[in-house]
Amino acid sequence: MSEPTRARAVLSTEDFKLIREAVLFYLRAHEDVPESIKFSNLYHRLGSAAGR
């Protein structure tokens, strides 16, 4: 029986940076929307993921 192939990362560090920048753009445009806290949390999680 052969070994399973190793999983590859789906997103690169550069992808995380681009997504984080897009989320920041959204946050600045929608800062008064109550749901923006979810985007704020995502922004911070993406920042920690990009540092890996």
N, CA and C atoms as an extended XYZ file, in Angstrom:
156
Properties=species:S:1:pos:R:3:atomname:S:1:resname:S:1:resid:I:1 pbc="F F F"
N         0.842       -1.172        0.000 N   MET     1
C         0.000        0.000        0.000 CA  MET     1
C         0.898        1.249        0.000 C   MET     1
N         0.611        2.198       -0.863 N   SER     2
C         1.453        3.387       -0.961 CA  SER     2
C         1.004        4.456        0.035 C   SER     2
N         1.931        5.323        0.359 N   GLU     3
C         1.661        6.424        1.292 CA  GLU     3
C         0.780        7.467        0.608 C   GLU     3
N        -0.124        8.108        1.373 N   PRO     4
C        -0.917        9.192        0.776 CA  PRO     4
C        -0.023       10.389        0.460 C   PRO     4
N        -0.392       11.139       -0.563 N   THR     5
C         0.404       12.318       -0.906 CA  THR     5
C         0.229       13.389        0.161 C   THR     5
N         1.245       14.162        0.332 N   ARG     6
C         1.246       15.210        1.351 CA  ARG     6
C         0.349       16.374        0.903 C   ARG     6
N        -0.410       16.916        1.838 N   ALA     7
C        -1.302       18.033        1.547 CA  ALA     7
C        -0.493       19.298        1.264 C   ALA     7
N        -0.973       20.071        0.317 N   ARG     8
C        -0.327       21.343       -0.015 CA  ARG     8
C        -1.147       22.487        0.549 C   ARG     8
N        -0.484       23.572        0.849 N   ALA     9
C        -1.184       24.771        1.310 CA  ALA     9
C        -2.033       25.319        0.162 C   ALA     9
N        -3.236       25.737        0.481 N   VAL    10
C        -4.134       26.273       -0.531 CA  VAL    10
C        -3.830       27.746       -0.797 C   VAL    10
N        -3.513       28.484        0.256 N   LEU    11
C        -3.233       29.908        0.138 CA  LEU    11
C        -1.776       30.191        0.493 C   LEU    11
N        -1.190       31.087       -0.249 N   SER    12
C         0.183       31.491        0.046 CA  SER    12
C         0.181       32.655        1.036 C   SER    12
N         1.341       32.989        1.531 N   THR    13
C         1.480       34.134        2.427 CA  THR    13
C         1.027       35.402        1.715 C   THR    13
N         1.352       35.515        0.446 N   GLU    14
C         0.935       36.678       -0.337 CA  GLU    14
C        -0.587       36.744       -0.433 C   GLU    14
N        -1.248       35.591       -0.568 N   ASP    15
C        -2.720       35.558       -0.610 CA  ASP    15
C        -3.312       36.100        0.689 C   ASP    15
N        -2.751       35.695        1.818 N   PHE    16
C        -3.242       36.188        3.109 CA  PHE    16
C        -3.101       37.698        3.197 C   PHE    16
N        -1.988       38.219        2.701 N   LYS    17
C        -1.773       39.672        2.742 CA  LYS    17
C        -2.802       40.391        1.878 C   LYS    17
N        -3.088       39.856        0.688 N   LEU    18
C        -4.072       40.482       -0.199 CA  LEU    18
C        -5.474       40.439        0.403 C   LEU    18
N        -5.837       39.303        0.963 N   ILE    19
C        -7.164       39.168        1.573 CA  ILE    19
C        -7.274       40.097        2.774 C   ILE    19
N        -6.219       40.187        3.558 N   ARG    20
C        -6.226       41.068        4.728 CA  ARG    20
C        -6.399       42.521        4.300 C   ARG    20
N        -5.732       42.918        3.223 N   GLU    21
C        -5.868       44.281        2.709 CA  GLU    21
C        -7.302       44.546        2.242 C   GLU    21
N        -7.915       43.565        1.583 N   ALA    22
C        -9.304       43.717        1.127 CA  ALA    22
C       -10.266       43.837        2.308 C   ALA    22
N       -10.035       43.048        3.355 N   VAL    23
C       -10.880       43.116        4.544 CA  VAL    23
C       -10.720       44.479        5.218 C   VAL    23
N        -9.514       44.988        5.266 N   LEU    24
C        -9.280       46.311        5.850 CA  LEU    24
C       -10.019       47.390        5.049 C   LEU    24
N        -9.989       47.302        3.737 N   PHE    25
C       -10.724       48.243        2.885 CA  PHE    25
C       -12.214       48.195        3.225 C   PHE    25
N       -12.754       46.981        3.361 N   TYR    26
C       -14.169       46.812        3.724 CA  TYR    26
C       -14.453       47.429        5.091 C   TYR    26
N       -13.578       47.163        6.058 N   LEU    27
C       -13.772       47.688        7.418 CA  LEU    27
C       -13.838       49.212        7.430 C   LEU    27
N       -12.957       49.833        6.693 N   ARG    28
C       -12.935       51.302        6.664 CA  ARG    28
C       -14.197       51.867        6.014 C   ARG    28
N       -14.739       51.154        5.027 N   ALA    29
C       -15.933       51.628        4.322 CA  ALA    29
C       -17.219       51.335        5.094 C   ALA    29
N       -17.167       50.352        6.014 N   HIS    30
C       -18.380       49.918        6.715 CA  HIS    30
C       -18.195       49.890        8.227 C   HIS    30
N       -17.445       50.849        8.757 N   GLU    31
C       -17.121       50.811       10.179 CA  GLU    31
C       -18.328       50.972       11.099 C   GLU    31
N       -19.431       51.521       10.595 N   ASP    32
C       -20.623       51.713       11.428 CA  ASP    32
C       -21.599       50.541       11.374 C   ASP    32
N       -21.284       49.527       10.600 N   VAL    33
C       -22.163       48.362       10.470 CA  VAL    33
C       -21.893       47.420       11.648 C   VAL    33
N       -22.951       46.989       12.357 N   PRO    34
C       -22.742       46.114       13.517 CA  PRO    34
C       -21.965       44.830       13.199 C   PRO    34
N       -22.129       44.277       12.006 N   GLU    35
C       -21.424       43.040       11.658 CA  GLU    35
C       -19.938       43.252       11.392 C   GLU    35
N       -19.493       44.495       11.383 N   SER    36
C       -18.087       44.745       11.075 CA  SER    36
C       -17.151       44.123       12.104 C   SER    36
N       -17.643       43.817       13.295 N   ILE    37
C       -16.801       43.160       14.304 CA  ILE    37
C       -16.321       41.795       13.810 C   ILE    37
N       -17.164       41.116       13.042 N   LYS    38
C       -16.763       39.821       12.475 CA  LYS    38
C       -15.610       40.001       11.494 C   LYS    38
N       -15.687       41.073       10.705 N   PHE    39
C       -14.620       41.352        9.756 CA  PHE    39
C       -13.354       41.807       10.463 C   PHE    39
N       -13.519       42.525       11.556 N   SER    40
C       -12.373       42.939       12.347 CA  SER    40
C       -11.641       41.717       12.911 C   SER    40
N       -12.405       40.768       13.430 N   ASN    41
C       -11.801       39.532       13.948 CA  ASN    41
C       -11.091       38.759       12.834 C   ASN    41
N       -11.712       38.700       11.659 N   LEU    42
C       -11.091       38.034       10.509 CA  LEU    42
C        -9.797       38.730       10.130 C   LEU    42
N        -9.811       40.050       10.128 N   TYR    43
C        -8.617       40.825        9.797 CA  TYR    43
C        -7.452       40.445       10.717 C   TYR    43
N        -7.731       40.339       11.997 N   HIS    44
C        -6.666       40.002       12.946 CA  HIS    44
C        -6.220       38.551       12.806 C   HIS    44
N        -7.143       37.647       12.537 N   ARG    45
C        -6.753       36.251       12.317 CA  ARG    45
C        -5.897       36.108       11.069 C   ARG    45
N        -6.232       36.835       10.020 N   LEU    46
C        -5.434       36.784        8.797 CA  LEU    46
C        -4.034       37.328        9.028 C   LEU    46
N        -3.937       38.320        9.888 N   GLY    47
C        -2.615       38.871       10.200 CA  GLY    47
C        -1.728       37.870       10.885 C   GLY    47
N        -2.306       37.108       11.799 N   SER    48
C        -1.499       36.102       12.490 CA  SER    48
C        -1.183       34.922       11.568 C   SER    48
N        -2.069       34.623       10.623 N   ALA    49
C        -1.822       33.530        9.685 CA  ALA    49
C        -0.741       33.913        8.681 C   ALA    49
N        -0.701       35.177        8.294 N   ALA    50
C         0.295       35.623        7.314 CA  ALA    50
C         1.699       35.610        7.906 C   ALA    50
N         1.813       35.701        9.216 N   GLY    51
C         3.104       35.702        9.861 CA  GLY    51
C         3.738       34.332       10.007 C   GLY    51
N         3.023       33.302        9.634 N   ARG    52
C         3.544       31.927        9.773 CA  ARG    52
C         4.579       31.607        8.745 C   ARG    52
